[in-house]
Each structure stands twice: as C-alpha cells, then as structure tokens.
Amino acid sequence: MPIASTSPSGQCSDAAEYVSVGGTAGFNALVNRGFTTALLATGRVRLYEHANAIAAAIADATPSNPYSILNAIGNVFDATGPGEAELGYVGANYFTLSAKDYPYYYRYQYVRSGLNPTAANVNVPDRPPSAITFDRRNVTKWRLWVQAARSVGIASMAPVVAPNAAWKPRSRIFPPTRRAYYDLNSSFYDLTRFEATYGGGIALDTPPNFFLGGGSGPGYQRFIEQAIRWGNALGIRTTVLVSPYPTRHRFSRDTISFVRVLATHGAIPTEWAVDDYENTDANDAHAVGPDTSADTTTNVGLWLALHAPIHCMISR
C-alpha cells in the first residue's frame, strides 16, 4: 500500500506504539499473557483503556484489592508504555476531584490504579443543539476540560467524531442539508474543528463493516477520509477507532478491506485503536483473544500492527 507521506508499520522515527488494543468486550481476559503473545512481540501496541472497561475491572475485583485485575493487565502490557483512554465528557472536575471521595472519577480509576494514559478520546455529545453550538460557553468548557486533562499527563485530547446517525431533514440536531452533514468544513462542525485543534487530536468512530456498507448514507465514507486528511494536514493525532459493529463475523477480513480503501484514497491515520464497545461483557474472553484467532480484538490489532500503514506525525 504505497501512499505518499505515510510509512508502513514501524517506520516512523517519532512513532512507537501506534495500535491501541483493549476496550470493553473481554477486557478482563487480557490478564492472560497467552492472548497477546504475538501482538506484544511487534512492539507497536499499547493498551486501550475505555472508561467502561476500567470501571468493570474495578467492580469485578475483590473489594480488598480493587485494582488487582488492572494491575495484572498492566503487568502484561508493562513494556508498552502509557496507554490511551476513552472517556465520557463530564466536566473538568472529573480529573481534579480526589480519589478518596470520588471513586467513579479519574484519579481513583486511572491514577491510583497506575494506568496514567497520555492520550484520550472523548465521547462528546451530539445533542441537544446547545451542546454542539460553537459559542463561548462550549469553547470555555472544552478549554477547561483539556487543561485539566493535561494536568494529569494527558497530552492529546481528541473528540470522537463521525456522522454515524442517518441525516434527517428539519431536525434540530442535524444541519439543514445533507451536504453540510457530510462535510467537516461546514459550519455545523465549527465546534468539532475547534475541539480537535485545541485538544491536539481527532478520533473517527467508523467500524469497518459499517464503513464498507456505506455508513449512514451517501457522503459518509468521504467524510471519514476528509477528516483524516484534515487532521494530518494540521499535524495533530488522527485516530481511527476500529470495532466489530454490527457483527463480529468477518471483523478481521472487514478490517483489511477497510484499511485498503483508506490507503487507496490517501486517508491514513497516525494510529489505529481496536475495541468492542457494543459488547459490554468485560469477561467475554472469546471476544478479545487470543491474537491467533480471527475476528478477536487482539487478532485485528495484530494485523494492524504488522501490515497497516500510518501517517507519520511531524513534531510541531
């Protein structure tokens, strides 16, 4: 897949781990070292720490040692460096309030457990209209959120973006035209572009099977490719989130086809992240591994680490 301004896996001088693997489905089973033997041997992977998975791991551990599962997973991924989180957008105090008093907040779940990710993707709201308007209130809220995240070591904070819902006319949560909905440069995405630029990243939630089937409608695939190229042109992190929605069947094969389409169209991200957020069973071991079994999270991550090209970020 020779693409201008990209490198095959492992060739970027400023890149190391650029495939993140984890998520929600089967996350607890990552304590099994045998699930990730080949994957970790690539030296190109880090742990994807979805907030729901972290909460489930803590809840499933014994009360006397709430971090036992996370510590065991951390030991498996010890050589991979800091991980990457996926977070809900709940306000800046999520990062600053004490672990002692707020067990569902960041310091209790991520800092005290020893995870300390250095990058995060944020599930920003897509409704009501007041939450997606580019105005002083939303700009200030995002600035405070990013600044609070940086205070705990998160260097890049990417909004999760994708027009995954089908456009509807005369709806207050969609722009007035289909064309504007599938154009990142339209005024509808003014807040999104600000969030990505200020946070230093943009994450695209585009499951391979969904993308290959046309996504939410005409223009969807073009939007995803446009957003990747837009972020790359700015020199920010561009993360493509790869998941098996709506079915795990053909997950591995669909991912290969998906990557080839993006490569053909010159839309290669700086990193890939693999998880299954639709399946919330943290103990579904068959969903996550082993990395030798097709359609598992770790198997898809292994193929990406060995074969998928990435866009090399140029230090700013």
N, C-alpha and C positions, 0 to 999 in steps of 0.2 A: 504494500500500500504506500508507494512513494508519494508524499504530499509536501508541497512547498511549506517551509517554515515549521515543519514538525520533525520529530525524531522518533524512531522505533523505541520500544520499551528499553529503558536503561541507558539511553544515550544522552540525556540532558545533563549538562555539567552541574546545573544547580538543582537537580531533582534527585530524590532518593525513593522514598515511599510515596507512590502516587496512585495506588489502588487501595482503597479503604474497604474493608470487609467486616460485616457484623450484622447490625440491625436488630430486629425483634425476633423473628421466627428462629427458634433453636439457639438463641444467643447463649443460654446457659451451657449448652453442649460444647461450646468452644473451650471448655476446660480440658477436653480430650485432645491431647497433643497429636494423636494419630489423624485427626480430622484436617490438619493444616500442614502436614509434613512437607509436601512439595510446594505448597503456597508460600510458606515462610522461607523455604530454601531459595526462592527467587530474589529475596532481599528488596522487594519492591512493594511491599504491602504494609499497611498499618490497620489498627482496629477502628471500626466504625461504631461509635458509641451513641446510638439512638437513645434519647431520654427515656422512652418507654421500656427499652430493654434494660437500661441501668436500674430503673425503679423495680422491674420484675426480678432482677438478680438479687437486689437487696431484700425484697419481700420474700423470696424463696430461700434465703439463707437463714441460719438459726439466729434467733434474737440476740444471743450472747455474742455472736460474731457476724454482724450484718454484711460485712464486706468479704466474707470467705469465698463466695463464687467469683466476685470481681477480682479479688486478689489472685485466684487460681488462673483466671483468664489472663490477667496481667502478666503472670509468670510465663505463660505460653508465648505472649506477644512482647516479652521484655526487650528483645533485641531490635524491635521495630521502631522504637522511639514513641513520641507522643501521638495520640490518636486524633480522630476527628469526630466531633459531636453533631448530633441533630437535635435541635431544641425547639420548644414552643416559644412564642413571642409573648412574654408575660410581664415585661417591665424591668427596668434596670435593677430594682432591688432584688431580683432573682439571684443576682451574682453577689450582692453585698451583705445580705442578711446572714446572721450567724448559723453555723451548722448545728449548734446546740439547740437552738429554738425553732429551726425550720428544716425538718427532715426531708421535705419534698423539694428543697431548693438546691442550688448549685453547689454551695460549699459542703453540704452534707453528702450529696451524691457523687460529685466529681472530685472535689479537692480532698476531702477526708479519706476517700477510697483510694487515693493515689493516682487517679487517671490523668487529670490535668491536660486535656486536649489543647492543641494550639490552633485549631481551626474549627469552625462550626457553620452549619447550615441551619437556617431559621425558617420555620413554617409561618410565614407572615399571613395575615388574614386576607381573604378575597371578598369579604363583606363585613359589615354594611358599607354603603358608599362613603360614609365619613371616615372609614378606616383605610381607604385606598386613595384618598384625595391627596394631591401634592400641595400641602399647606403647612403653615408654620408649626402647627400642633404636631403633625405626623413627622415632620423633619426633626423637630426637637426631641421627640420620643425616640426616634432611631439613633440620633447622635448620642443621647444618654445611654441607650442600650449598648451601642458599640464601645463607648468609652468605659462602661462598667465591665464589659467582657474583656477588654484589653487590660484592665486592672488585675484580672486573674490569669493572664497569659494567653488569651485567645487573640492571635494576630490578625486573622481574617474572619469576617462575619458575612456570610452570603445569604441573601434572601432566596428561598426556594421558589422558582418561577416555572410556570407552564400553563398555557390555556387549555387545561385538561377537561374542562366542562364545555359542552356544546354551546356555542353562541346563540342567544335568543334576542330577538328584536324587542324594543320597548321594555327592556328590563333595566332597573336602576343599578345593577351590579355588572352590567356589560356596557361597552361603548355603543354608540348609536349605529355603527356599521360593522359588518363582519370584517371588512378590510382593516379597520383600526384594531380590532381584537387580535389579529394575527400579524401585527407589525409592532415590534419592540420600540420603534422610534415614534409611534403615535403618542399623543398627549395622554392617552389612557395609562401609559406606563411611565409617566414622569416620576412618580414616587419610586417605582421599581428601579429605574436607572439611577436615581439619587442613592437609594439604599445600597445598590451594588457598588457604585463608585466610592461612596464613603466607607463602606464596610470592607472593600477590597476583594470582593468575590461575587459570583453569581452561580447558583446551583439550578440545574434543569431536571425536573422530575418527569422523566419520559421513559416509562417501561418499554423495552424493545418490542414486545408483541403489540402493544398499543400503538407505538410509533409506526411500525411496519404496516399496520392495518389502517393507517390514515389518521390516527389520533382522534381528536374531537371534531374534525371536519376539514374541508379544503383550506389550506394555508397553514395547518398545524406543523407539518414537517418543515416547511420553510421558516416558520417562526423559531423552532428549536435550533436550526442551523444558523439563522441570523443572530440569535442570542449568543451562541458560542463564539462566532466570529467577532461580534461586538465586544465581548469581554476580552478576547485575545488581543484585539486591537488596542484596548486600554491598558493591557499588561496586568490585568487582575486575574485571580484564580477563577477558572471555569470548571465546574464540577458537574459531570453527568451522573445522575443517580439511576442505577440500573436495578430493576426489580422485576419479579415474575408476574406481575398483574397482567391479565386477569387469571392466568393459569401458569402453574409451574411446568406443565408439559411443554417441551421444546425450549425451555429457558436458555439452555446453553446454545442451541442452534440459532435461536432468535437473536441472541446477543451478538453472535458472529456476523449475522446478516446486517444487524443494526449498525455495528461498527463499520462495516464495509460501505454502507450507504453514506454515513457521515464522512468517511475518508474520501469517498468519491466526490463529495460536494465541498471538500476543503473545510469541514467543520469539526475539528479535532480539539477536545478539551485539554486542559492542563492535568486533569486527573479524572479517575473513574471511582465511583463508590457503589458497592453492591450490598443490598439488604432486601429484606422482605417485610415491609411494614404492614401489609394487609393481614398477614398471619401473625397474631399477637401471642402465640404459644411459645414462650421462651424455652420450653423443654422439648420442642419438636425437633429432635436430633436429625431426623431424615431430611429436614428442610435445609439444614446448614452444611452438612458434610456427610461423608468425607470428601476431600478435594478430588478424589479419583472417580466419584460418582456423578454422572451427568445430571444437570439441572439443579444441583445444590448451589447454595450461595458461594461456598468455597471453591467449587469447580469452575464457576463462572469467573470468580476472582482470579483463579489460576490462569485461565485462558487470557484474560485481560493483561495480567502481569507479564505473560510471555509473548503475546502477539499484538496487543492493541497499541497503536501509535499514540503519542501525546504531543501537545503543543508545548514547546519549551518557553517558560516564562523568562523574560528578561528583567533582571533586577532594576528597580526604579530608584 
